[in-house]
Amino acid sequence: MHELAVTEGILKVVLRHAAANGAARVVGIGLRIGELSDLADEWLQRYFDYLSRDTIAAGARIRVEKIPVVFRCETCGDDFRVRLNEMKDVACPVCGPGNASLVSGREFTVQQIEVI
């Protein structure tokens, strides 16, 4: 249910930027969300529809771009993608198991706001 709090934050950002740019209406919002996030796209849209109903963002469509989980090997510097079901056995495809740091997969950004 944390989608509600996240969606409130999205709406605040969208309305602030729309007002600063003199927008009459918000018609779309592009989000970039890392695969490690457990936010459900469907619930983001439902909560957004509810929260924005009396604002210039009412009816805006949310589009979500999922960002893959990518690690960087601290030994060789290679970046490699990891599927969610492989998270407990992260190993560099070049060097094998060792030190790896997360490069992407936790992002959550409002990438685009479409206005008229």
N, C-alpha and C positions, 0 to 999 in steps of 0.2 A: 504494500500500500504506500510505499515511499514515493511512488510515481506522482501522487498528489502534491507533495511538497516540492518535488523537482519541477512539476508542471507550473506551480505557482511562481517559481523562480524564472522559468522560461517566459511566462506571460509578462512578468515585470520587466525583463530585459527587452522583450519585443515592444511593449508599449512605450518604454523610455526612449528607445531608438526611433520608433515611429513618430513620436511627438517631437523629438529633436530635429527630425527631417521634414516636418510638416505633412506627414502622410494622412490621407483621408481614410484609408482602409488598408488593413493587412490581409493579404490573400493567401500567403504561403510562408512556411517556415522550414528551412533546411537545417537539420541537426546532424552532427557527426557523433556517433556513440560507439565506444569500444565494445568489443565482444565480451569482455569481462564484466560489463555492466549487466545487471539482471533486470533492467528496465524493460517492460513490455510495451512495444510500439502501440499496440491497440489501446492500452490503458492511458498512455500519454495523450493520444488523440481524444479519447473519451473525457478525460479530466480537463483537457484544454477546451473542448467544446463547452463543458459545464462552466468553467471559470471565466471564459471570455465572452459569455453570452450577452452581456450588456456593454461591450467595449467595441472599439474599431477593429478588433481582431476576431470578432464573431464570425464563424464559418471558415476560418483559415485552415488550410490543410497542412498537416505536418508530414514531412518526408524525412526518413531516417536513412543515413548512410552508415553501415556497420564498418567499423575499423578493425582489422584483424589483430590478433595477438602476435606480436613480434618481439623476440628476444635478441640481444647482442651478446655474443661470446666474448668474455673478458680476456680470453687467451689469444684468439686469432682475429677478433674484431668482426667476424662474420655475423650478419643479421639473418635470422631464420624465423619462419612462421611456425606457430604451434597451435594445434587444434585444441579446443576446450577439453576434449576427453583425454588429451595427452599431457595435461598440465602437471601431473605429479611426477612425470618422468621426462623433464625438460633436459635435452642433451643437444649439444651442437652437432650438426650433421658432418662437420669437418673434423672436430677434435674429440667428440664424445662428451660424456658428462663432465661437468666442472662448473666454473663460475659463469653465470649468465645473468644479465640484467634486463628488465622489462623496458622495451622501447615504445611500444604502443599497445593499446587494448583497453586502457582505462579512460580514454578521452570522453568528454561530454562537452560539446560546444555548439552554440548557435552559430552556424556557418553562414546562413543567408536569411534575410527577411524580405519577402516580396510585398511591395506596397503599391497602391494607386493613389 
